[in-house]
Protein backbone atom coordinates (compact mmCIF):
# COMPACT_ATOMS: atom_id res chain seq x y z
CA UNK A 1 0.00 0.00 0.00
CA UNK A 2 1.47 3.39 -0.98
CA UNK A 3 2.20 6.00 1.66
CA UNK A 4 0.38 9.34 1.41
CA UNK A 5 2.02 12.72 2.09
CA UNK A 6 0.82 16.34 2.11
CA UNK A 7 3.19 18.67 0.30
CA UNK A 8 3.25 22.46 0.03
CA UNK A 9 5.60 24.94 -1.59
CA UNK A 10 7.99 25.88 1.18
CA UNK A 11 11.35 27.60 1.26
CA UNK A 12 13.57 24.92 -0.15
CA UNK A 13 17.13 24.15 0.76
CA UNK A 14 18.14 21.54 -1.78
CA UNK A 15 19.47 18.31 -0.34
CA UNK A 16 21.82 17.00 -3.02
CA UNK A 17 21.89 13.51 -1.51
CA UNK A 18 18.49 12.61 -0.03
CA UNK A 19 18.50 9.63 2.31
CA UNK A 20 15.95 7.69 0.25
CA UNK A 21 13.69 7.84 -2.79
CA UNK A 22 10.74 9.15 -0.78
CA UNK A 23 12.69 12.19 0.41
CA UNK A 24 13.84 12.81 -3.18
CA UNK A 25 10.28 12.69 -4.54
CA UNK A 26 8.91 14.96 -1.80
CA UNK A 27 11.69 17.48 -2.41
CA UNK A 28 11.00 17.39 -6.16
CA UNK A 29 7.27 18.02 -5.66
CA UNK A 30 7.99 20.92 -3.26
CA UNK A 31 10.33 22.39 -5.88
CA UNK A 32 7.72 22.04 -8.62
CA UNK A 33 5.07 23.75 -6.47
CA UNK A 34 7.38 26.66 -5.71
CA UNK A 35 8.56 27.24 -9.28
CA UNK A 36 6.89 29.31 -12.01
CA UNK A 37 7.05 27.98 -15.57
CA UNK A 38 9.75 29.79 -17.51
CA UNK A 39 11.88 30.67 -14.49
CA UNK A 40 14.37 27.79 -14.76
CA UNK A 41 16.80 28.55 -17.62
CA UNK A 42 17.52 25.03 -18.84
CA UNK A 43 14.08 23.59 -18.01
CA UNK A 44 11.60 26.24 -19.12
CA UNK A 45 8.57 23.91 -18.78
CA UNK A 46 9.35 23.00 -15.15
CA UNK A 47 6.90 24.38 -12.60
CA UNK A 48 3.42 25.82 -12.32
CA UNK A 49 1.74 27.92 -15.01
CA UNK A 50 0.95 31.44 -13.86
CA UNK A 51 -2.10 32.01 -16.07
CA UNK A 52 -4.31 32.11 -12.96
CA UNK A 53 -2.86 35.44 -11.80
CA UNK A 54 -5.46 38.25 -11.82
CA UNK A 55 -8.33 35.83 -12.52
CA UNK A 56 -11.39 35.80 -10.27
CA UNK A 57 -10.77 33.58 -7.24
CA UNK A 58 -12.95 30.65 -8.33
CA UNK A 59 -11.41 30.59 -11.81
CA UNK A 60 -7.91 31.08 -10.39
CA UNK A 61 -8.36 28.06 -8.10
CA UNK A 62 -9.47 25.87 -11.02
CA UNK A 63 -6.58 27.01 -13.23
CA UNK A 64 -4.07 26.52 -10.41
CA UNK A 65 -5.35 23.02 -9.63
CA UNK A 66 -5.06 22.03 -13.28
CA UNK A 67 -1.56 23.46 -13.54
CA UNK A 68 -0.42 21.70 -10.35
CA UNK A 69 -1.74 18.34 -11.54
CA UNK A 70 -0.11 18.64 -14.97
CA UNK A 71 3.21 19.87 -13.58
CA UNK A 72 3.54 16.99 -11.13
CA UNK A 73 2.49 14.38 -13.69
CA UNK A 74 4.96 15.77 -16.23
CA UNK A 75 7.95 16.40 -13.95
CA UNK A 76 7.67 13.82 -11.16
CA UNK A 77 5.79 10.75 -12.44
CA UNK A 78 6.77 8.72 -9.35
CA UNK A 79 4.29 10.79 -7.31
CA UNK A 80 0.61 10.07 -7.82
CA UNK A 81 -1.63 13.04 -7.04
CA UNK A 82 -4.46 11.96 -4.74
CA UNK A 83 -5.97 15.35 -3.92
CA UNK A 84 -5.24 19.05 -4.41
CA UNK A 85 -6.32 21.71 -1.94
CA UNK A 86 -6.06 25.42 -2.59
CA UNK A 87 -5.58 27.32 0.63
CA UNK A 88 -6.96 30.83 0.29
CA UNK A 89 -6.45 32.27 3.74
CA UNK A 90 -5.25 35.48 2.11
CA UNK A 91 -7.40 35.36 -1.04
CA UNK A 92 -8.32 39.01 -0.65
CA UNK A 93 -4.61 39.79 -0.87
CA UNK A 94 -4.34 37.55 -3.93
CA UNK A 95 -2.54 34.71 -2.18
CA UNK A 96 -3.51 31.17 -3.12
CA UNK A 97 -1.32 28.30 -1.97
CA UNK A 98 -1.60 24.75 -3.32
CA UNK A 99 -1.36 21.84 -0.89
CA UNK A 100 -1.09 18.50 -2.65
CA UNK A 101 -1.70 15.04 -1.24
CA UNK A 102 0.47 12.53 -3.08
CA UNK A 103 0.92 8.79 -2.88
CA UNK A 104 4.34 7.24 -3.32
N, C-alpha and C positions, 0 to 999 in steps of 0.2 A: 504494500500500500504506500503510495507516495506521501511525502510529508508536505504540509501546507505552511506557507510563510506569508506575512504581510510585509510589503515593501513600499517605501516612500522615497522620494527624492530628498536626500539629505546631503549635507556637506560631505564630500567624499575625499578621503585620503586613500590613494590607491595603494593596495597591498599587492606588490609584484609577485609574491609567492604565497597565495592563499593555502591554508592548511589542507583543504579538501575541495572537491568539486562543488559541493553545496555553497561554500563560502564564495567561490569564484562566480557561480551563477547569480547569487544574491548581489554581489558587487556589480556585476555586469548590468543587472536590471536597474539597480539604483543609478548607475551611470547613464543608462538610456533615459530614465525618467527625468534626470536633471540636465539633459542636453537638448538644445534646439537644433533641428535639422539645418544643415548648412554651416554650423559653427565649428565643425571638426575638419581641418584642411584636407586630410587625405581620405576621409570617409564622410563626404557631404550628405549622404542619406541617413547617417546615424542619428538617432534621437527622435524627438517629438515634433510634429508639424506645429506651426504657430498660427495657423489660419483661424483659430478660435478667438484670437485677440480682438477686442472691440465688438464681438458679437453679443447679442443679448444672452443673459446667463443660461437659460435653458438650452439654447442652440450651442453656446460655448461648451457646456458640459457634454453634449452629444458629440461634438467635433473632437473634443479632447479625449473622450473615451475611445472613439474610433482610432485616433492617432496612436494612443497608448497601446491598444491591442495590436495594431499593425506593426508598430516599432518593435515590440517584444517578439512577436512571431518572426519578423524578418531578421532581427539582430541577435536574438538569444533563443533559438528553437528548443533548447533543453528545458526551458521553463514553460509550463503550460498555464495560461491565464485562466483562473477559476472565476474571479470576480474583480470588478473595477469599481472603486468608490471615488467620487469627487467630493473632496472636503471643501466647503465654501464658507468657512467661518468668517472670512473677510471678503465676501463676494461684493459687498458695496464698495470696497476698495479695489476691486478687480482681481482679487487673489483666489485662484482655484488651484487646489493641490490634489493630484491623483494619488490614491493609495491602492495598490494592486495586491490581490491575493493570488499567489502562484503555487503550483504543485511541482515538486521536483521528484 
